Amino acid sequence: MSAEATRRPAPSLGQLVGRLLGETRQLVADYAELTILDARRAAIRLAWILGSVLIAAVLIITSWMGLVAAGIVFAWGQGASWPIALGIACLLNLVAAAALAGFTFKLAKELPFTALLRQLRGRDPEPPQ
């Protein structure tokens, strides 16, 4: 075989445009998938944040109720150990609520769609957590 027989013909303009459209469609599909994954991740984080806030609210309310009950019991029967027990329970609830608030703030620091924004800006992906 001669060199001319093994040489490929140059692609036509129609073939080049077809390839360009195919690559463009694939690129758009990849970005759409990344957007969906980022949206799913943001929704999960939002659910965790809302759940944490709800639990913290319950803990704060029960702490308040405990403080009120401790004050009433202490006022009526000085010397009883109930006020101390209720006060300790209140403090423990407040400590738990503070820990949960710290967890919530940690979750809320990372903005949604960071992977998509990194990709659009041409930055390297972060390692998985």
GROMACS elastic network, one bead per residue, 0.5 to 0.9 nm:
[ bonds ]
;  ai    aj funct       b0    kb
    1     4     6  0.81588   500
    1     5     6  0.62603   500
    1     6     6  0.71662   500
    2     5     6  0.53689   500
    2     6     6  0.68164   500
    2     7     6  0.89146   500
    3     6     6  0.54795   500
    3     7     6  0.62500   500
    4     7     6  0.51870   500
    4     8     6  0.83811   500
    5     8     6  0.80491   500
    8    11     6  0.86447   500
    9    12     6  0.87529   500
   11    14     6  0.80781   500
   11    15     6  0.60035   500
   11    16     6  0.66257   500
   12    15     6  0.52240   500
   12    16     6  0.63707   500
   12    17     6  0.87151   500
   13    16     6  0.50880   500
   13    17     6  0.61376   500
   13    18     6  0.84886   500
   14    17     6  0.51306   500
   14    18     6  0.60281   500
   14    19     6  0.86101   500
   15    19     6  0.61663   500
   15    20     6  0.85371   500
   16    19     6  0.51370   500
   16    20     6  0.61075   500
   16    21     6  0.86037   500
   17    21     6  0.61015   500
   17    22     6  0.85189   500
   18    21     6  0.51604   500
   18    22     6  0.61430   500
   18    23     6  0.86296   500
   19    23     6  0.60757   500
   19    24     6  0.84314   500
   20    23     6  0.51837   500
   20    24     6  0.60239   500
   20    25     6  0.85228   500
   21    25     6  0.60427   500
   21    26     6  0.85725   500
   22    25     6  0.51240   500
   22    26     6  0.62341   500
   22    27     6  0.86307   500
   23    26     6  0.50630   500
   23    27     6  0.61048   500
   23    28     6  0.86238   500
   24    27     6  0.50463   500
   24    28     6  0.61813   500
   24    29     6  0.85341   500
   25    28     6  0.51709   500
   25    29     6  0.61382   500
   25    30     6  0.86441   500
   26    30     6  0.61156   500
   26    31     6  0.86624   500
   27    30     6  0.50749   500
   27    31     6  0.62874   500
   27    32     6  0.85694   500
   28    31     6  0.51630   500
   28    32     6  0.60711   500
   28    33     6  0.86063   500
   29    33     6  0.61449   500
   29    34     6  0.86001   500
   30    33     6  0.51429   500
   30    34     6  0.62229   500
   30    35     6  0.86164   500
   31    34     6  0.50035   500
   31    35     6  0.60950   500
   31    36     6  0.86315   500
   31   116     6  0.74754   500
   31   119     6  0.86637   500
   31   120     6  0.88106   500
   32    35     6  0.50159   500
   32    36     6  0.62385   500
   32    37     6  0.86842   500
   33    36     6  0.50856   500
   33    37     6  0.62038   500
   33    38     6  0.85791   500
   34    37     6  0.51241   500
   34    38     6  0.61135   500
   34    39     6  0.85326   500
   34   113     6  0.87112   500
   34   115     6  0.75465   500
   34   116     6  0.61668   500
   35    38     6  0.51088   500
   35    39     6  0.60761   500
   35    40     6  0.85900   500
   35   113     6  0.70795   500
   35   115     6  0.84687   500
   35   116     6  0.62576   500
   36    39     6  0.50183   500
   36    40     6  0.61425   500
   36    41     6  0.85988   500
   37    40     6  0.50802   500
   37    41     6  0.62035   500
   37    42     6  0.86210   500
   37   113     6  0.86810   500
   38    41     6  0.50308   500
   38    42     6  0.61165   500
   38    43     6  0.85927   500
   38   112     6  0.66847   500
   38   113     6  0.50126   500
   38   114     6  0.75603   500
   38   115     6  0.68446   500
   38   116     6  0.70622   500
   39    42     6  0.50154   500
   39    43     6  0.61278   500
   39    44     6  0.86546   500
   39   112     6  0.73005   500
   39   113     6  0.67987   500
   40    43     6  0.50940   500
   40    44     6  0.62847   500
   40    45     6  0.86996   500
   41    44     6  0.51868   500
   41    45     6  0.62784   500
   41    46     6  0.86205   500
   41   112     6  0.75323   500
   41   113     6  0.83312   500
   42    45     6  0.51055   500
   42    46     6  0.60943   500
   42    47     6  0.86304   500
   42   111     6  0.81619   500
   42   112     6  0.52445   500
   42   113     6  0.73341   500
   43    47     6  0.61983   500
   43    48     6  0.87023   500
   43   112     6  0.88654   500
   44    47     6  0.50780   500
   44    48     6  0.63246   500
   44    49     6  0.86647   500
   45    48     6  0.50610   500
   45    49     6  0.61258   500
   45    50     6  0.85873   500
   45   107     6  0.67798   500
   45   108     6  0.77566   500
   45   112     6  0.87170   500
   46    49     6  0.50122   500
   46    50     6  0.60733   500
   46    51     6  0.84466   500
   46   107     6  0.86855   500
   46   108     6  0.82693   500
   47    50     6  0.51713   500
   47    51     6  0.60262   500
   47    52     6  0.84807   500
   48    51     6  0.50931   500
   48    52     6  0.60192   500
   48    53     6  0.85553   500
   48   104     6  0.78478   500
   48   107     6  0.80718   500
   49    52     6  0.50967   500
   49    53     6  0.61467   500
   49    54     6  0.85786   500
   49   103     6  0.86978   500
   49   104     6  0.56076   500
   49   105     6  0.84108   500
   49   107     6  0.70114   500
   49   108     6  0.73090   500
   50    53     6  0.51176   500
   50    54     6  0.61455   500
   50    55     6  0.86723   500
   50   104     6  0.87251   500
   51    54     6  0.50824   500
   51    55     6  0.62242   500
   51    56     6  0.85524   500
   52    55     6  0.51641   500
   52    56     6  0.60358   500
   52    57     6  0.85019   500
   52    97     6  0.89745   500
   52   100     6  0.63744   500
   52   101     6  0.73864   500
   52   103     6  0.80988   500
   52   104     6  0.63483   500
   53    56     6  0.50260   500
   53    57     6  0.60576   500
   53    58     6  0.86522   500
   53   100     6  0.79981   500
   53   101     6  0.74400   500
   53   104     6  0.74913   500
   54    57     6  0.50981   500
   54    58     6  0.63470   500
   54    59     6  0.87209   500
   55    58     6  0.51007   500
   55    59     6  0.62118   500
   55    60     6  0.86355   500
   55    97     6  0.77735   500
   55   100     6  0.81303   500
   56    59     6  0.50280   500
   56    60     6  0.61011   500
   56    61     6  0.85464   500
   56    93     6  0.89104   500
   56    94     6  0.86684   500
   56    96     6  0.79314   500
   56    98     6  0.79050   500
   56   100     6  0.65221   500
   56   101     6  0.70802   500
   57    60     6  0.51290   500
   57    61     6  0.61212   500
   57    62     6  0.85755   500
   57    97     6  0.79028   500
   58    61     6  0.51394   500
   58    62     6  0.61195   500
   58    63     6  0.84849   500
   58    97     6  0.88129   500
   59    62     6  0.51710   500
   59    63     6  0.60315   500
   59    64     6  0.85773   500
   59    90     6  0.87080   500
   59    93     6  0.55559   500
   59    94     6  0.68276   500
   59    96     6  0.75990   500
   59    97     6  0.60251   500
   60    64     6  0.61589   500
   60    65     6  0.86178   500
   60    90     6  0.85331   500
   60    93     6  0.69513   500
   60    94     6  0.63414   500
   60    97     6  0.67691   500
   61    64     6  0.50839   500
   61    65     6  0.61921   500
   61    66     6  0.85094   500
   62    66     6  0.60114   500
   62    67     6  0.85575   500
   62    90     6  0.73896   500
   62    93     6  0.75350   500
   63    67     6  0.61270   500
   63    68     6  0.86104   500
   63    86     6  0.89127   500
   63    87     6  0.84997   500
   63    89     6  0.73983   500
   63    91     6  0.72282   500
   63    92     6  0.83983   500
   63    93     6  0.58541   500
   63    94     6  0.65173   500
   64    67     6  0.50657   500
   64    68     6  0.62335   500
   64    69     6  0.85522   500
   64    90     6  0.72408   500
   65    68     6  0.51480   500
   65    69     6  0.60787   500
   65    70     6  0.84644   500
   65    90     6  0.83450   500
   66    69     6  0.50129   500
   66    70     6  0.59140   500
   66    71     6  0.84752   500
   66    83     6  0.88941   500
   66    86     6  0.57296   500
   66    87     6  0.67229   500
   66    89     6  0.72977   500
   66    90     6  0.56515   500
   67    70     6  0.50109   500
   67    71     6  0.61450   500
   67    72     6  0.86604   500
   67    83     6  0.84926   500
   67    86     6  0.70280   500
   67    87     6  0.61041   500
   67    89     6  0.89440   500
   67    90     6  0.63367   500
   68    71     6  0.51294   500
   68    72     6  0.62763   500
   68    73     6  0.86362   500
   69    72     6  0.51268   500
   69    73     6  0.60575   500
   69    74     6  0.83476   500
   69    83     6  0.76410   500
   69    86     6  0.74383   500
   69    87     6  0.88867   500
   70    73     6  0.51975   500
   70    74     6  0.58608   500
   70    75     6  0.83850   500
   70    82     6  0.71036   500
   70    84     6  0.73220   500
   70    85     6  0.82206   500
   70    86     6  0.55861   500
   70    87     6  0.61500   500
   71    74     6  0.50869   500
   71    75     6  0.60078   500
   71    76     6  0.86606   500
   71    83     6  0.68833   500
   71    87     6  0.87917   500
   72    75     6  0.51293   500
   72    76     6  0.62883   500
   72    77     6  0.86682   500
   72    83     6  0.83099   500
   73    76     6  0.52505   500
   73    77     6  0.60753   500
   73    78     6  0.78151   500
   73    80     6  0.80098   500
   73    82     6  0.70262   500
   73    83     6  0.59933   500
   74    77     6  0.54889   500
   74    78     6  0.52357   500
   74    79     6  0.75798   500
   74    80     6  0.71758   500
   74    81     6  0.86428   500
   74    82     6  0.77051   500
   74    83     6  0.54646   500
   74    84     6  0.85266   500
   75    78     6  0.61847   500
   77    80     6  0.59289   500
   78    81     6  0.86544   500
   78    83     6  0.88040   500
   79    82     6  0.88256   500
   79    83     6  0.88453   500
   80    83     6  0.69007   500
   80    84     6  0.82041   500
   81    84     6  0.54580   500
   81    85     6  0.63646   500
   81    86     6  0.87641   500
   82    85     6  0.50581   500
   82    86     6  0.60402   500
   82    87     6  0.84016   500
   83    86     6  0.50881   500
   83    87     6  0.58824   500
   83    88     6  0.84825   500
   84    87     6  0.50082   500
   84    88     6  0.61227   500
   84    89     6  0.85766   500
   85    88     6  0.52355   500
   85    89     6  0.62911   500
   85    90     6  0.87007   500
   86    89     6  0.50079   500
   86    90     6  0.61781   500
   86    91     6  0.86880   500
   87    91     6  0.62457   500
   87    92     6  0.86307   500
   88    91     6  0.50665   500
   88    92     6  0.61544   500
   88    93     6  0.85970   500
   89    92     6  0.50977   500
   89    93     6  0.61843   500
   89    94     6  0.86559   500
   90    93     6  0.51055   500
   90    94     6  0.62325   500
   90    95     6  0.86746   500
   91    94     6  0.50607   500
   91    95     6  0.61796   500
   91    96     6  0.85986   500
   92    95     6  0.50917   500
   92    96     6  0.61847   500
   92    97     6  0.85845   500
   93    96     6  0.50717   500
   93    97     6  0.61201   500
   93    98     6  0.86080   500
   94    98     6  0.61245   500
   94    99     6  0.86204   500
   95    98     6  0.50600   500
   95    99     6  0.62481   500
   95   100     6  0.86221   500
   96    99     6  0.50982   500
   96   100     6  0.61723   500
   96   101     6  0.85663   500
   97   100     6  0.50115   500
   97   101     6  0.60653   500
   97   102     6  0.86321   500
   98   102     6  0.62563   500
   98   103     6  0.86937   500
   99   102     6  0.51061   500
   99   103     6  0.63639   500
   99   104     6  0.86908   500
  100   103     6  0.50007   500
  100   104     6  0.61378   500
  100   105     6  0.86838   500
  101   105     6  0.61914   500
  101   106     6  0.85589   500
  102   105     6  0.52162   500
  102   106     6  0.62250   500
  102   107     6  0.87430   500
  103   106     6  0.50938   500
  103   107     6  0.63364   500
  103   108     6  0.87392   500
  104   107     6  0.51301   500
  104   108     6  0.61997   500
  104   109     6  0.87777   500
  105   108     6  0.50021   500
  105   109     6  0.61925   500
  106   109     6  0.54657   500
  106   110     6  0.77246   500
  107   110     6  0.64741   500
  108   111     6  0.70693   500
  110   114     6  0.78912   500
  111   114     6  0.62718   500
  112   115     6  0.82622   500
  113   116     6  0.53078   500
  113   117     6  0.62434   500
  113   118     6  0.86270   500
  114   117     6  0.50601   500
  114   118     6  0.59973   500
  114   119     6  0.85183   500
  115   118     6  0.50993   500
  115   119     6  0.61726   500
  115   120     6  0.86422   500
  115   125     6  0.71601   500
  115   126     6  0.82348   500
  116   119     6  0.50921   500
  116   120     6  0.61467   500
  116   121     6  0.85662   500
  117   120     6  0.50905   500
  117   121     6  0.61002   500
  117   122     6  0.85418   500
  117   123     6  0.87193   500
  118   121     6  0.51517   500
  118   122     6  0.61404   500
  118   123     6  0.51710   500
  118   124     6  0.71680   500
  118   125     6  0.70143   500
  119   122     6  0.50403   500
  119   123     6  0.59309   500
  119   124     6  0.74387   500
  119   125     6  0.74448   500
  120   123     6  0.77960   500
  123   126     6  0.89890   500
  125   128     6  0.88439   500
  126   129     6  0.85819   500
